[in-house]
Amino acid sequence: MMGDRYRRLRHIQTLDPERDHTEICRIITRYEFPWDYRVGFEMSVLTDLLVPSISRVLAESRNFAEAGQKRFDDTMLFEYEMKRSGPDSAHGHDAVRVLNRIHRGYGISNEDFLYVLASQTLSPIEWIGNYGWRPLSEHEIRALVASARAQGRLMGLTGIPDDYEGFQRLLREQRAQRAAFDPANREVAADVLAVIVNWFPAPLRPILRVYVPKTIAALLPPELPPLLGLAAPPRWLTKVARAALRARGRLLRFLPPRPDSRPYRPKPRSYPRGWTVEDFGPLPRKNAS
């Protein structure tokens, strides 16, 4: 069983992380770490809000406030589509074309796009390193960075870091220079957390409105929650949440791997009958007369 558990990693080690980044990313996100990658990426939806110029755009658009589940699903599905087919594929080009069309009217700076690209690339890597059933190999990390670089080029970005260390440096410097509390951070973070609370049955939501923000805060570095308007979590909750996730990762080491016939596929609440990339983007605004 243990040999089987590492079969895909051995295959990845035979591939070139630059040339074969699409195949490696597909294996990571659809077979090896589907839940961990998704949750790590979801955490980046919040850490993107640490930079006020980003959270203000989101607050002004009111996409999370008025159609939060769809906005959340679109973000997650875009990442899924990019990793499923790869940014260099025709499908990947179509997905980025839609993304660029969505963003065109918001006047987002290259600097903000680079921050989001780095945040969304590194957050799943960090999450898997902390809570996955095994750490990512150097091959896998290089492939994830190569995929992000290809996506950034298609988006027309300049100054994309060359490697993993460059992405880490960009994120670290951008947070040191630009992360700060702003009312927009708190507003959009509250909208995102409301989406998460609404995933649960209605009778549980009152208590979850208290504990979901505390649990999310417990999983962030301690200096970040105040910048999102979140209270510092109780020390016991931080210990329990992190220990539970690490225990889950250790348990998964001894379970069979996901079968080749069952690749991960999302089940987004906004698209119960399926989706195409053309479905992504804000709903038409209601005419306020």
N, C-alpha and C positions, 0 to 999 in steps of 0.2 A: 504493500500500500504506500509506504513512504517513497519507494522508488517512483511509483506512478505519480505521486504528488509533485515531484520535481521534474517530470518528463518534459513539460513545456519550457521550463527554465533551461534545461539542457539544449533544447531546440533553439531557443533564443540566443544562446551563447554561440551558435554556429552562424548567426546572421550578422550582417553589417548594420550597426545602429543608424548610420546616415542613409545608406541606400535602402535599407529594409525597414525604415521607421514605421511605415504604415502597418506592416504585418506584426511587428513587435507591439505597437500600440493597440492593435486589435486584440491580441492575445491578453495583454494586461487588462484592458477594460471590459472584455466580454467573457473571459475565462478565469484568469488568475485572481483578479481583485475587483470584480464588478461593484460590489457594495462599498468597499473602502475607497475606490477611486471616485465613485459618485458622491459619497459623503464628504470626502476631502474637497471635491470640487464645489459642493454646496457651501462649505465653510468659506470659500473664496467669494461667494456672493456677498457675504457680510464684510469680509476684510477689504473688499473693493471700496466699501463705504468709509474707510478711514481717511480718505482724501476728500476734502470738502468740495472741490471742483467737480468731482465725480458724483457725489451724493446730491449736490444741488441740481445737476442735470436730471437725475432720476426723480428727485422731489418735484421739480417743475413739470416733468412729463406726466406724473401721476399714474404711471403704468402699474407700479406695485400697489398703489392705493386703490385704484379702480378695477384692475383686472390682475391681481397679484398672482393667482395660480397660473394663469396663462403666461405672464411675464417670466415666472419662475420656470415653468415647463419649457418655454422657448429657449431659455438660457441652457438648461440641461440637455435638451434635445439637439441644439446646435453642436454642443461638445460631443454628444454621442455620434452624430452624423459625421463630424470631422474625423473622429477616431475609427469609425466603422469603415469608411472608404478612403480616408487619407486626404490631406489638403491638395495633393498633386493629382488626384483623380478628377474626372469630369464632374462627378457628384460633389466633390469637395469644392471645386471652382464655383459651382452653382450655389452652394451653401454660403460661401464667402461673398458672392455677388449679392445675395439677399441680405446678409449682415451689413455690408457696406451701404446698401440702399436704406436700411432701417436707420443707420446712424447718420446718414448724410445731413439731415436737417438739424442736428443738435450742436454743431460747432465744437465737437470734442477735439481736444488738442492731441498731437502726436504723443506728448508726454503722458497724458492720461491713458491713452491706448496702450502704451508700453507698460505702464504700471499694472493695468488690468491683465495684460498678456502674461506678465511675470507672476502676478498673484495667482492667476488661474492655472498656470503651469506648475508652480512650486507647491501650492496648497495640497493637491493630492499626493505628491511625492512625500511631503512631510507627514501627512496623515498615515500613509502606508508605512513609513519608517517608524512611526510611533505605535501603530495599532494593527498593522497587517500581520498575516500568518508567517510571513518572512519578509526581510528587507528587499527592496528593489536592488537589482544588480546594476553595476555601472553601465552595462549595455542598455538596460531598460531606461535608466535615467537619461542617457544620451539620446535614445530614440524619442522619448517624450519631448526633450528640448528641440530636437531636429524637427519634429512635427510642429511645435509652436513657432519655430523660426519660419517654416514654410507658410504657415497660416499668416504670420505677421507680414511676410513679403506680399502675399496676395491681398492683404488689407491696405497695402501701400505705405506701411510704416517705415520709418528710417531710424537708425541707431539701435537696431535689434541686437541684443548681446550675442556673442559668438558661441557661448557654451554655458554649461550649468553654473559654473562659478560666476560668470557674467550676469546671469539671471538673478542669482542670489545677491550679488553686489548691487544691481539696479534696485531690487526690492528693498534691500536694507537702507540704501541711501535715500530712496524716495520716501520711505516711511519716516526716516530721521528728519528729512527736510520739509515734508508736506503733510504728514498725518497730524491732524488736530481735531479737537471737538468742534462740531458745528451743529446747530439745530437740525439741519438737513440730514446729518448722519443719523441722529436719533429718530427722526421721522421715518426715514426709509427703512432703517433697521427694524423699527416697530412694525412696519408693513410686511417685511419679510418674515418676521417671527409670527405674525398673525396667520400667514399662509401655512406655516408649519403646524401651528395649533389647530387649524381647521382640518388637518388630515385625520384627526382623532374623533371618536364619537362625541356628540354634543354634551352628554352628561360629564365627560372628563375635562371639557375645555376650561371651566373656571379655574380649576387647580393648575391646569397646564399653562394658563396665561401667567401664572406665578413661576412655575418651575422650568418651563422651556427656556425663557431668557437666562435663568440662573445656570441651567445646564450648559447652554451654549457658551456663556461666559466662562464656565469652569473648564471648557475645552480650548479656550483661547489663551495665548500668552497673557500674563496678568496685567501688563501695561495697556492692552488693547480695549477691553470692555468699556472703560470710562470714556474713550473716544467715540464710542457708539451710543453713549447715554445709558449703558448697562451698569447696574450695581455690581460691585465685587461679590462673587459667589461665596457661600460659606466654605470654609476649608474642608469640612467633611465631604461636601458634595464634590469638590474637585477631586479628592482622593478616590471616592467611590466611583465616579464616572470614568475616570481614567483607568482605574484598576479593572473595572468591568470590561472595558474595551480591550485592554491588554489580555485579559483572560479569554475573551472571545477569540482573539488572534491565536493564542496558544492552542486552544481547542481545535481550531480549523486545521492545524498542522496534521492532525491525526484523522481527519475525515477524508473521504475520497474526493478527488478533483472533480470539477464540473465536467460532465460528459461533452465530447465534441459535438454531439447532436443537440446540445441545449445552450447555445450562446446566450449571454444576457441580452435582453431586449426590454427597453423601458415600457411602463404602462402609465403614461401620463394622464392625469385626471382631465386635462383640457381636451384631449383627443381620444376619446374612447373608441372611435372607429378608425384610428390611424391618422397619419399626418404626412405631409410633404414639406420640404423646406419653404415652399411658397406660402405655407400657412403661418410662418413665423412673423412676428411683428405686432405692433399695437393694433387693437381693434379701432375701427373708425370712431372718432369722437362724436358724442351726441351733440346735436346742434342746440346750443344754448341761446335761445332768443329772448 
